[in-house]
Amino acid sequence: MSKKQVSLPPFDYLAGKQVTEKLCNILNAKSTRALSEQLNVPTSTFATWHKRNVCPYELAIRLHLHKGISLKWLLLDEGDPYPNAAAHEYHVNDEPKRLVHIDLFALKNGQLNHRGTMTLDQFFLDELEISNVIAVRDGDMTYLVDQEATRAVSGTYLLNVDGLLSINALQRLPGKQLALNFDGSALTVNESDVKVAGQVVLFMSRRQSLTEDET
């Protein structure tokens, strides 16, 4: 006698503008055009998805793999956008507190190597108004990187140049140019030559206390 197969009914996925609006919100994109540039997807493709009410499955999977965005949140509007930020509660003077474990990476030879987790108080992240954050250790320095800040303006960023990652200070210049600081020397590059993987919001040294990035 064969066993009865478990039924796997289809989900009622969000589609078209519903997904685009959630992407604009989570990626801080002000328009579909800005979203198109950030994700390297033609605006005409978004228009087709909107017109035909299509669910962008490949794009959803790409964002899940790159940024850890929940597929349930993006495609079903269920749960939190970043459920993998493990957390647990504790109490101080009967007041509930929440600890969050974020991924810790070591930056070596232009690549991020996972080194475990770092535990922070949720209140600390709320004060910085960030939700998708990783810690990157580079030599004696450890940086907290906001992965949602992917537009280069002015400050210290985790950058991808020719497939190699580094943490550098940069300043936006006229004409879509960027001034990058490499070991004290300034280098001017075109905005299209650099991909921003996130902005440093705080840093700490083994010899110093936690310091907020002044930029």
trRosetta pair geometry for C-beta under 8 A, 3 or more apart (Angstrom, degrees):
i j d omega theta_ij theta_ji phi_ij phi_ji
11 75 7.4 69 115 130 140 112
11 76 6.2 -68 179 -91 133 113
12 76 7.7 94 74 -125 66 82
13 55 4.6 19 120 -101 135 156
13 75 4.8 -35 -144 178 96 100
13 76 6.8 -69 -117 -75 54 66
14 18 4.1 -125 -172 113 107 130
14 19 5.3 145 117 -61 107 81
14 22 7.4 65 116 -5 158 140
14 55 6.8 119 89 -112 47 102
14 74 7.5 -132 52 145 127 49
14 75 5.6 -162 35 -159 90 40
14 76 6.8 -160 -12 -79 95 18
14 77 6.1 96 -49 -29 132 100
15 18 6.1 54 54 42 33 113
15 19 6.2 -17 -140 -14 18 114
15 49 7.3 -146 176 179 80 91
15 53 4.8 73 112 170 126 70
15 54 5.8 -163 -168 105 113 12
15 55 4.1 -78 -102 -65 90 73
16 19 6.7 129 62 22 24 93
16 20 7.0 -51 148 -2 43 108
16 49 5.4 172 -111 142 52 78
16 50 4.7 98 -161 -121 95 42
16 51 7.8 -179 -125 21 117 23
16 52 7.4 -173 -85 75 107 48
16 53 4.2 -52 -37 -123 131 50
16 54 6.4 97 -67 36 71 46
16 55 7.8 -53 -18 -71 53 47
17 20 5.2 -57 -141 42 40 115
17 21 5.9 44 160 -25 72 103
17 50 5.2 58 -54 -124 85 97
18 21 6.2 -55 -152 32 24 109
18 22 6.9 19 151 -14 59 107
18 77 7.9 -71 171 -52 118 122
19 22 5.8 -59 -153 38 35 110
19 23 6.3 35 151 -20 69 107
19 49 7.6 -72 58 156 122 136
19 55 6.6 122 -39 -137 147 63
19 56 6.0 -176 117 27 155 100
19 60 7.3 -76 -152 -73 132 109
19 74 6.7 51 -138 172 89 85
19 75 7.1 9 -102 -100 111 59
20 23 5.6 -56 -148 36 32 112
20 24 6.3 34 154 -20 66 103
20 32 6.2 -4 -173 -105 132 99
20 35 6.9 137 -158 93 86 170
20 46 6.1 88 -104 -156 133 112
20 49 7.2 140 -49 98 114 129
20 50 6.9 -20 -9 -76 147 101
21 24 5.7 -50 -146 34 32 112
21 25 6.4 32 153 -19 62 107
22 25 5.6 -56 -151 37 32 114
22 26 6.2 19 158 -10 68 110
22 73 7.8 171 -172 139 138 82
22 74 5.9 160 120 -136 142 64
22 77 7.7 -136 -85 -91 143 84
23 26 6.1 -60 -138 43 29 100
23 27 5.7 -2 171 8 67 119
23 29 7.0 -3 126 31 81 129
23 35 5.8 84 118 -143 116 134
23 39 7.7 -15 177 -47 137 145
23 59 7.9 -17 -96 143 147 127
23 63 7.5 -127 -119 -79 100 161
23 74 7.7 53 -69 -142 77 109
24 27 6.6 -71 -131 54 19 91
24 28 7.9 -49 173 134 52 2
24 29 4.5 -98 -132 71 67 93
24 30 7.3 133 -164 -71 109 3
24 31 7.4 56 -126 -69 129 3
24 32 7.4 -63 -75 -76 123 51
24 34 7.8 86 -128 75 92 107
24 35 5.6 -75 -86 -65 78 129
25 28 7.9 15 177 -69 22 37
26 69 6.4 76 159 -120 156 133
26 74 7.9 -57 -3 -96 157 97
26 81 5.7 178 -115 -149 127 151
26 148 7.2 -120 164 -122 60 117
27 35 6.6 105 78 -117 136 85
27 38 6.1 146 159 122 137 157
27 39 7.8 -27 -148 -53 174 103
27 148 6.6 -159 -130 -151 38 83
27 150 7.3 -33 -165 29 91 126
28 148 5.9 99 -8 161 118 104
28 149 7.5 6 37 -96 154 49
28 151 7.6 -115 100 0 117 119
29 32 7.8 77 136 -95 127 18
29 34 4.2 173 -161 103 91 107
29 35 4.0 104 141 -69 166 77
29 38 5.8 -122 -88 8 122 144
30 34 5.2 72 44 9 73 156
31 34 4.8 102 52 6 74 99
31 35 7.0 -133 100 -2 43 88
32 35 5.3 -54 -148 39 36 115
32 36 6.1 46 150 -28 67 102
32 43 6.0 99 128 -135 105 93
32 46 5.1 174 -170 124 121 160
33 36 5.4 -48 -148 29 31 117
33 37 6.7 30 154 -16 63 102
33 43 5.7 -8 -100 -90 65 131
34 37 5.9 -53 -151 35 33 109
34 38 6.3 30 153 -18 65 110
35 38 5.7 -58 -145 39 31 111
35 39 6.0 2 166 5 68 114
35 41 7.6 -28 130 55 83 109
35 46 7.2 97 90 -86 119 151
36 39 6.6 -73 -139 50 20 90
36 40 7.9 72 168 -100 53 6
36 41 5.5 -109 -136 77 64 70
36 42 6.4 9 -157 -175 120 14
36 43 4.6 -45 -79 -68 162 72
36 45 7.9 141 -122 48 103 97
36 46 6.3 -100 -78 -13 103 132
37 40 7.6 20 -171 -72 26 45
38 150 6.4 95 -146 98 111 130
38 151 7.8 -61 -97 -69 111 91
39 59 6.7 32 -179 -144 141 115
41 45 5.2 -99 171 67 94 137
41 46 6.6 100 121 -46 114 91
41 59 6.7 -2 -70 -98 151 130
42 45 4.6 105 66 -6 84 99
42 46 7.6 -150 102 1 53 80
43 46 5.5 -49 -156 35 44 112
43 47 6.4 49 146 -23 69 103
44 47 5.4 -50 -149 34 36 116
44 48 6.5 40 151 -21 65 101
45 48 5.7 -50 -152 33 34 112
45 49 6.6 36 149 -19 64 103
46 49 5.6 -53 -150 35 35 113
46 50 6.3 34 152 -20 67 105
47 50 5.7 -55 -149 36 31 111
47 51 6.2 28 155 -18 66 108
48 51 5.8 -55 -142 38 30 109
48 52 6.0 0 168 8 67 114
48 54 6.9 -1 126 18 80 136
49 52 6.6 -72 -138 54 21 89
49 53 7.7 47 167 -127 55 7
49 54 4.4 -101 -133 60 67 99
49 55 7.9 131 -154 -53 107 7
49 56 5.8 -19 -117 -55 148 101
50 53 7.4 16 -173 -74 25 45
55 60 7.6 -17 166 -19 90 138
55 75 6.6 61 -160 -137 124 104
56 59 4.0 -2 142 32 119 120
56 60 6.0 140 98 -25 76 88
57 60 5.7 -60 -150 35 31 113
57 61 6.4 27 156 -17 67 105
58 61 5.8 -56 -151 37 32 109
58 62 6.3 35 151 -23 66 106
59 62 5.5 -52 -147 34 33 115
59 63 6.5 30 156 -15 65 104
60 63 6.0 -57 -150 38 29 107
60 64 6.4 32 151 -21 63 107
60 71 5.9 85 158 -125 114 85
60 74 5.3 166 -138 113 105 139
60 75 5.7 40 -143 -57 157 113
61 64 5.5 -54 -148 35 33 115
61 65 6.3 26 157 -15 68 107
61 71 7.5 17 -88 -95 56 120
62 65 6.1 -59 -147 39 28 104
62 66 6.0 13 160 -8 65 115
63 66 6.0 -59 -133 46 28 103
63 67 5.5 -31 -174 36 67 112
63 69 4.7 -20 139 39 104 131
63 74 7.0 129 84 -91 135 164
64 67 7.4 -71 -111 58 10 70
64 68 6.8 30 -165 -133 48 15
64 69 5.5 -97 -89 65 52 72
64 70 7.3 59 -115 -126 97 9
64 71 5.3 -3 -85 -56 141 91
64 74 7.6 -123 -64 17 95 144
67 132 6.2 5 -177 -167 101 146
67 147 5.9 164 -133 136 95 135
68 82 5.9 54 115 -133 108 85
68 84 5.3 -100 -170 42 123 132
68 132 7.1 166 62 -139 108 106
69 73 6.9 -111 174 68 79 118
69 74 5.8 65 141 -48 113 127
69 81 5.6 -34 -143 -178 80 86
69 82 6.9 -54 -108 -79 47 69
69 132 7.9 -25 -73 -100 78 140
70 73 3.8 78 79 8 112 107
70 74 6.4 170 90 -8 59 86
70 79 5.7 -102 147 95 163 122
70 80 6.5 109 -5 88 148 53
70 81 5.7 -158 23 -155 100 28
70 82 6.8 -149 -24 -76 96 19
70 83 5.1 68 -80 1 130 105
70 84 7.9 171 -73 -14 88 86
71 74 5.8 -60 -139 45 32 106
71 75 5.4 -9 175 15 71 118
71 76 7.7 52 132 3 66 98
72 75 6.9 -66 -119 54 17 83
72 76 4.9 -41 -161 45 59 119
72 78 4.5 -64 162 71 103 101
72 79 5.0 47 102 28 124 125
72 83 7.8 18 49 -13 118 143
73 76 7.4 -25 -58 57 9 75
73 77 6.8 35 -163 -123 43 24
73 78 6.4 -113 -84 68 45 45
73 79 5.2 -95 -68 78 88 84
73 80 6.2 -51 -80 109 138 19
73 81 4.7 -161 128 -93 162 50
73 83 7.5 173 -31 -27 121 104
74 81 7.5 79 -56 -127 80 81
79 83 5.6 -14 161 -68 129 129
80 83 5.0 134 64 -73 98 74
81 131 7.2 66 72 126 116 141
81 132 7.8 -67 116 -62 113 110
82 85 4.9 39 132 -10 108 113
82 131 5.8 164 20 148 139 101
82 132 5.6 -174 -78 -90 148 82
85 100 5.3 -1 162 -163 104 112
85 101 7.1 170 -173 65 56 58
85 102 6.5 -4 -135 -92 94 71
85 131 7.6 -128 -14 176 163 72
86 100 7.2 141 83 -155 46 56
86 101 4.5 -9 70 45 98 114
86 117 7.8 -30 49 -138 116 159
87 98 5.4 17 176 178 126 100
87 99 6.1 167 -153 85 71 48
87 100 4.6 -26 -95 -97 99 66
87 101 7.0 -163 -78 8 45 74
87 122 6.5 38 -137 -65 137 121
88 98 7.4 174 90 -150 23 63
88 99 5.7 -12 58 56 70 98
89 96 5.4 -24 -162 -163 121 101
89 97 6.7 140 -158 74 65 45
89 98 5.5 -34 -98 -97 69 68
89 99 7.6 176 -93 15 19 77
90 96 7.7 141 79 -154 28 55
90 97 5.2 -26 69 65 77 99
90 98 8.0 165 22 -86 66 23
90 99 6.6 34 3 -16 108 111
91 94 5.9 0 179 -123 123 20
91 95 6.4 145 -157 64 73 35
91 96 5.7 -40 -98 -95 78 46
91 97 6.6 161 -101 13 23 85
92 95 5.5 -31 70 59 72 93
92 97 5.6 39 2 -23 103 130
97 121 6.4 -46 -179 -142 112 105
97 122 7.6 168 178 33 65 96
97 123 7.1 -59 -143 -15 88 118
98 121 7.2 105 77 -164 55 61
98 122 3.9 -1 88 6 106 136
98 123 7.5 130 49 -28 84 74
99 119 5.4 4 -180 -172 116 105
99 120 7.1 153 -156 79 68 30
99 121 6.2 -50 -102 -101 62 48
99 122 6.9 -130 -88 -24 11 84
100 119 7.2 155 78 -151 38 57
100 120 5.5 -26 63 67 90 81
100 121 7.5 67 17 170 85 8
100 122 5.1 102 -25 -79 113 78
100 125 6.4 -23 40 -4 148 144
101 117 4.3 15 -179 171 103 142
101 118 7.2 150 -155 71 58 33
101 119 5.4 -28 -96 -94 70 73
102 117 6.4 144 70 -158 31 83
102 118 5.5 -26 63 61 87 86
102 119 7.9 162 17 -92 71 24
102 120 6.3 4 2 12 115 115
102 133 5.6 -33 -136 94 151 86
102 134 6.0 -172 164 -117 108 38
102 135 5.9 112 103 -14 114 95
103 114 6.5 -59 -169 -131 109 96
103 117 6.1 -56 -103 -106 33 70
103 118 7.9 7 101 17 12 83
103 134 5.0 -28 73 -129 94 97
103 135 7.1 -167 97 32 47 76
104 114 7.5 96 80 -162 56 58
104 115 4.9 -70 110 73 97 93
104 116 5.2 -6 52 74 116 68
104 117 5.7 156 -1 -128 98 12
104 118 4.7 105 -67 -28 114 96
104 134 7.5 166 -91 -177 26 78
104 135 4.5 -20 -110 74 72 113
104 136 7.9 174 -159 -79 53 25
104 137 6.7 32 -180 -18 96 109
104 142 7.9 -24 -143 -148 104 120
105 112 4.1 -2 177 -170 145 101
105 113 6.2 136 -163 63 80 36
105 114 5.8 -47 -103 -96 77 42
105 115 6.1 137 -127 9 21 93
105 134 6.2 19 3 161 111 124
105 135 7.0 164 24 88 65 58
105 136 5.2 -18 70 -111 97 67
105 137 6.9 -168 94 21 45 76
106 112 7.4 141 67 -156 38 53
106 113 4.8 -26 60 63 91 97
106 115 4.9 82 -24 -43 97 133
106 136 7.8 129 -114 -163 15 59
106 137 4.9 -33 -107 69 65 103
106 138 7.7 140 -163 -79 56 45
107 110 7.8 12 -176 -108 85 11
107 111 7.5 166 -149 80 53 32
107 112 6.0 -27 -95 -97 66 64
107 113 7.9 177 -81 19 19 79
107 136 5.4 43 -38 180 113 105
107 137 6.7 -170 10 80 79 46
107 138 4.3 -16 53 -88 123 93
107 165 6.3 -115 -139 106 107 112
107 166 7.5 117 175 -115 136 40
107 167 6.9 -168 -2 -16 178 105
108 111 6.4 -31 72 61 63 79
108 113 5.9 -14 32 3 110 124
109 164 8.0 -93 150 -139 52 106
110 163 7.4 61 152 116 131 66
110 164 3.1 -50 -152 -153 139 92
110 165 5.3 133 -171 37 58 59
110 166 6.7 -38 -112 -52 73 82
111 164 7.6 -68 -49 -135 61 63
111 165 6.5 112 -93 27 21 111
112 136 6.8 -74 -119 -120 109 103
112 165 6.2 0 -37 52 88 162
115 137 6.8 -34 35 26 155 129
118 135 4.5 35 12 2 145 156
118 142 7.9 136 -91 175 155 139
120 124 5.2 -106 172 67 105 135
120 125 6.2 98 116 -41 130 101
121 124 4.5 100 69 -8 87 105
121 125 7.6 -168 95 -1 52 80
122 125 5.7 -57 -155 39 42 107
122 126 6.1 44 148 -23 72 106
123 126 5.5 -53 -144 37 33 114
123 127 6.4 39 155 -25 65 102
124 127 6.0 -53 -155 28 27 112
124 128 7.0 14 150 -7 60 107
125 128 5.7 -62 -152 43 37 106
125 130 5.6 -97 -167 71 85 80
125 131 6.9 100 156 -96 123 40
125 133 6.4 -148 -128 14 116 144
126 129 7.1 30 -177 -78 38 42
128 144 7.9 -22 -179 120 175 140
128 146 7.7 -150 143 -75 119 122
128 201 5.4 86 -168 156 133 143
128 202 7.1 -83 -101 -28 146 115
130 133 5.0 73 134 -57 125 117
130 146 4.5 -108 -128 -112 134 110
130 148 7.0 -175 -142 29 83 116
130 201 6.1 -134 -34 -18 152 168
131 148 7.3 46 51 -23 81 139
132 146 7.0 85 77 -163 72 60
132 147 4.5 -82 125 56 106 106
132 148 5.2 110 50 -39 117 96
133 144 5.7 5 -177 -177 123 94
133 145 6.5 153 -155 75 69 45
133 146 5.6 -33 -98 -97 86 53
133 147 6.7 -171 -96 -1 29 87
133 201 7.4 -65 -122 30 123 131
134 144 7.7 167 85 -152 34 52
134 145 5.3 -19 63 59 81 101
134 147 6.3 59 1 -46 100 115
134 198 7.3 140 37 32 100 175
135 142 5.8 4 -178 179 105 105
135 143 7.0 157 -157 79 55 43
135 144 5.8 -30 -99 -97 71 62
135 145 7.4 160 -101 13 20 83
136 142 7.0 162 82 -157 40 57
136 143 4.8 -17 61 60 93 97
136 145 5.5 34 -4 -16 116 127
136 158 6.3 128 -11 -96 165 130
136 167 6.8 159 106 -61 138 129
137 141 7.3 165 -153 93 52 48
137 142 4.7 -21 -99 -102 75 83
137 143 7.8 -180 -80 18 28 68
138 141 5.3 -15 68 70 82 96
138 142 7.8 156 21 -91 61 34
138 143 6.9 8 12 -2 107 111
138 167 5.8 -145 -3 18 162 130
140 205 5.5 30 135 -154 100 85
140 206 4.9 -97 -163 16 90 108
140 207 6.9 5 171 -2 134 97
141 203 5.8 -7 -170 -175 107 115
141 204 7.3 150 -154 80 61 38
141 205 5.5 -34 -99 -96 68 73
142 203 6.8 159 83 -158 46 65
142 204 5.2 -16 61 62 95 87
142 205 7.8 176 20 -84 73 26
143 156 7.6 -123 -137 125 136 125
143 158 7.4 164 104 -64 141 102
143 167 6.0 157 -9 -124 163 154
143 200 4.7 -59 -167 -125 121 111
143 202 7.4 158 -157 88 53 50
143 203 4.8 -22 -104 -104 71 91
144 200 6.9 106 69 -155 52 63
144 201 5.4 -57 97 59 102 89
144 202 4.4 20 35 55 121 91
144 203 7.1 -147 16 -75 72 43
145 158 5.0 16 -134 -18 145 132
145 197 7.4 9 167 111 140 90
145 198 3.9 83 165 113 104 134
145 199 6.8 154 -154 73 68 26
145 200 5.7 -40 -97 -90 71 55
145 201 7.3 148 -117 6 20 83
146 149 4.5 55 97 5 112 110
146 198 5.5 175 79 -168 42 98
146 199 5.1 -15 54 59 100 83
146 200 7.9 176 12 -93 79 7
146 201 5.0 69 -26 -32 110 122
147 150 7.5 15 171 -59 50 97
147 197 6.9 -40 -130 159 78 67
147 198 4.3 -51 -98 -91 45 123
148 198 7.5 52 23 -122 33 87
149 157 7.8 -129 113 -116 106 97
149 196 7.4 -78 123 146 67 128
149 198 5.9 78 60 -156 81 53
149 199 3.6 -43 98 9 137 116
149 201 7.9 131 8 -59 146 101
150 196 4.7 152 -161 92 54 102
150 197 7.1 -5 -115 -128 90 10
150 198 6.8 -29 -80 -79 69 42
151 196 6.6 -155 -49 53 7 152
152 157 6.4 -56 -110 -42 87 166
152 170 5.9 -34 -161 100 117 139
152 172 6.1 144 125 -75 88 98
152 178 5.8 -12 137 -106 149 135
152 191 6.7 -165 53 -135 130 94
152 194 6.7 43 -46 101 154 125
152 196 5.0 -175 -56 -60 86 136
153 172 5.5 -50 -153 -16 35 130
154 170 7.2 -133 -126 99 41 63
154 171 5.2 26 -119 -122 91 64
154 172 6.0 -91 -57 9 79 87
154 215 5.9 -125 130 -173 83 117
155 169 7.1 -112 144 -139 26 71
155 170 7.3 -3 61 54 44 71
155 199 5.7 38 97 -157 138 113
155 200 6.9 -165 149 55 106 82
155 213 6.4 70 -162 144 105 133
155 215 3.8 170 -112 116 72 120
156 167 6.5 30 172 176 101 93
156 168 7.0 -162 -147 107 69 24
156 169 4.9 -41 -93 -90 76 68
156 170 7.8 128 -109 12 31 68
156 199 7.1 110 81 -166 53 69
156 200 4.1 -32 98 44 104 127
156 203 7.6 -23 91 -38 155 132
156 213 5.7 -127 31 -142 117 139
156 215 6.3 126 -9 50 78 131
157 167 7.2 -171 93 -145 34 60
157 168 6.6 -21 59 64 76 67
157 169 7.9 119 13 -115 72 24
157 170 6.0 -31 20 19 118 115
157 196 5.3 -57 -175 -138 141 98
157 197 7.6 132 167 47 91 65
157 198 6.8 165 -158 91 75 40
157 199 5.2 -44 -104 -107 78 59
157 200 6.5 -139 -84 -3 23 84
158 165 6.3 -1 180 -166 90 107
158 166 7.8 173 -152 88 53 27
158 167 5.6 -30 -97 -95 61 78
158 196 7.4 99 74 -169 60 59
158 197 4.4 -67 106 72 103 104
158 198 4.7 17 39 56 116 86
158 199 7.6 -130 13 -71 77 16
158 200 6.9 119 -34 -52 79 83
159 165 6.9 154 81 -149 44 56
159 166 5.7 -23 62 64 93 74
159 167 7.3 146 14 -105 81 25
159 168 5.6 -31 11 32 133 106
159 170 7.4 95 -66 -31 139 137
159 180 7.5 -27 -20 -124 176 128
159 194 5.5 -34 -159 -165 116 107
159 195 7.0 133 -165 73 63 51
159 196 6.2 -38 -107 -107 68 53
159 197 6.7 -179 -100 12 14 92
160 163 6.8 10 -176 -107 97 15
160 164 7.2 149 -153 69 57 30
160 165 5.6 -28 -94 -90 68 70
160 194 7.2 136 69 -168 55 56
160 195 4.0 -23 63 68 109 104
160 196 7.7 -137 19 -59 84 9
160 197 5.5 94 -28 -41 102 110
161 164 5.9 -34 70 63 72 84
161 166 6.8 -25 20 24 111 110
161 189 7.9 -38 -124 -173 121 176
161 193 7.0 29 -135 145 87 85
161 194 5.7 -24 -88 -112 86 76
161 195 7.7 -174 -68 28 40 73
165 197 6.6 -18 -124 7 111 154
167 200 6.5 67 -155 -54 115 132
168 180 5.2 21 143 -164 144 97
168 181 5.6 173 -173 62 91 71
168 182 6.5 -23 -124 -79 129 63
169 180 7.6 140 83 -157 50 50
169 181 4.2 8 63 30 95 130
169 215 7.4 128 -139 -6 101 162
170 178 5.2 -1 -174 -180 124 110
170 179 6.3 154 -158 79 66 53
170 180 4.9 -23 -101 -99 96 63
170 181 6.9 -146 -75 5 47 79
170 194 7.8 147 -108 148 163 167
171 178 7.1 150 74 -160 41 63
171 179 4.5 -11 57 56 94 108
172 177 7.7 124 -168 82 53 52
172 178 6.0 -38 -107 -105 50 73
172 179 8.0 -132 -54 18 5 80
172 191 8.0 26 -129 -89 90 113
173 177 4.0 -38 73 85 112 99
173 178 6.4 -175 15 -89 91 18
173 179 5.6 89 -38 -26 119 96
173 188 6.8 -21 20 -135 156 107
174 177 6.8 12 76 31 40 104
176 190 6.4 27 120 -160 95 75
176 191 4.3 -86 176 6 87 125
176 192 7.5 33 151 -22 125 84
177 188 5.6 4 179 -171 119 101
177 189 7.2 154 -158 80 71 31
177 190 6.3 -55 -107 -105 62 44
177 191 6.9 -111 -85 -35 15 81
178 188 7.1 158 81 -150 42 54
178 189 5.5 -23 63 64 93 81
178 190 7.5 49 17 147 88 8
178 191 5.7 112 -25 -87 108 64
178 194 6.0 -62 49 27 154 147
179 186 5.2 -11 -174 -165 103 111
179 187 7.3 146 -158 71 53 37
179 188 5.5 -26 -98 -94 67 73
180 186 7.1 142 73 -156 41 55
180 187 4.8 -26 64 63 95 91
180 188 7.7 172 17 -86 75 22
180 189 6.1 10 -3 11 119 113
180 194 7.4 167 -66 -88 132 151
181 184 7.0 23 -172 -83 96 12
181 185 7.3 141 -156 70 55 35
181 186 6.0 -30 -96 -96 61 63
181 187 7.9 172 -85 19 15 78
182 185 5.3 -32 71 66 81 88
182 186 7.9 148 23 -101 75 14
182 187 5.6 21 5 -4 119 122
189 193 4.8 -105 169 69 115 133
189 194 5.9 101 103 -33 134 113
190 193 4.8 96 65 -6 82 105
190 194 7.9 175 90 2 50 86
191 194 6.5 -80 -159 45 36 95
196 199 7.3 8 180 -59 120 75
200 203 6.0 11 179 -55 125 104
200 213 5.3 122 115 -62 94 154
201 212 7.5 -36 157 -148 64 77
201 213 6.0 -140 -169 24 20 119
202 210 6.2 7 175 -175 123 98
202 211 6.9 158 -162 83 76 42
202 212 5.5 -47 -107 -110 84 53
202 213 6.2 -133 -89 -12 28 86
203 210 7.9 167 93 -152 29 58
203 211 5.9 -23 70 66 73 91
203 213 6.2 76 -3 -66 97 92
204 208 6.6 -155 -161 87 61 84
204 209 6.9 -62 -136 156 101 28
204 210 4.5 -39 -86 -101 118 59
204 211 6.5 148 -93 16 57 74
205 208 4.0 51 52 30 109 97
205 211 7.8 12 1 8 91 119
208 211 6.3 -8 133 -27 125 121
